[in-house]
Amino acid sequence: MSAAREPTVIASAAGAVTTVTMNRPASLNSMTATMAAELLAALDRAAADRSVRCVVLTGAGRGFCAGQDLAELSAGPQPPDLGALLAASYRPLVARIRSMPVPLVAAVNGVAAGAGASLALACDIVVAAESASFIQAFARIGLIPDAGGTWLLPRLVGRARACGLAMLGDPLGAGEAERIGLIWRCASDDEFDGDVAALAARLASMPTAAMVAIRESLDATAALDLLAAFDVEAEWQSRLGAAHDHREGVTAFVEKRTPRFFDRTLGN
Ligand code: T3D
């Protein structure tokens, strides 16, 4: 009888927060086909569970995710079609991340390299431990940033820094990543877990549908001019303005009390 395989992804719940942990610590949580499938399934489950109001994505051990598992990539008799791998593995993952019905925090506990960095940067809010780093490792193996990296990097830090990071592939420490706007916040190693838990609990108490609308409207207006952005804003504000959470927020302000938000999607 064969021994049970260790799950490559572990999900745990604390109140309304689900933490999804990539779990291949011996290889710094590098991404195999199995881990990509288990990660997608875990995110799908969190998305479908209406008691979940915030998801935290993190890594087990000393790494967040070292990108594509290069051992698996080189194991076959023929070199794999990397474009096909990207479409089959990373595209559904990043699409899932960007369409979660709740805010998603990347808790970057250690190195985030290659596609691992792209996964973190696709999340809504990225918090990294001071000892963590981001490495655009692709060029070191003759590739371009992928898993959304070509789109995300210049939008986060501008073209000059995107080019420098991608072409040189040097590790960027979490403090510097915060300074240049690649991530939201660098937390001291001692405070990292507590800061992530407090942030996730805070996001879980916020008006969830508005959190998701913020993500979607920022993405939708990215390629528009200023006045065209008004149309996107108007559409969202009409929907959000008719929802419980907006009325509750205004009433709580007038009554000088803490609001109790419960919309997760609009129309409920
Ligand atoms: O579809 C497509 O388009 C293809 C996909 C491409 C997307 C990509 O992600 S390309 C980029 C792939 N990732 C990398 O090139 C990073 C490779 N890793 C490293 O450069 C280093 O490991 C790190 C800088 C991330 C960390 O260095 P360090 O010194 O802290 O740790 P280490 O000793 O190098 O790694 C620890 C173990 O993890 C080690 O195993 P061992 O020797 O203890 O048995 C190492 O081999 C393993 N590991 C780290 N990264 C990977 C990995 N194993 C497989 N694949 C990895 N990516």
Residues whose N, C-alpha, C, O or C-beta is under 5 A from the ligand:
A	BS01	T3D	A26 S27 L28 S30 A66 G67 Q68 D69 L70 A71 L82 L85 L86 V111 A113 G114 A115 G116 A137 F138 D146
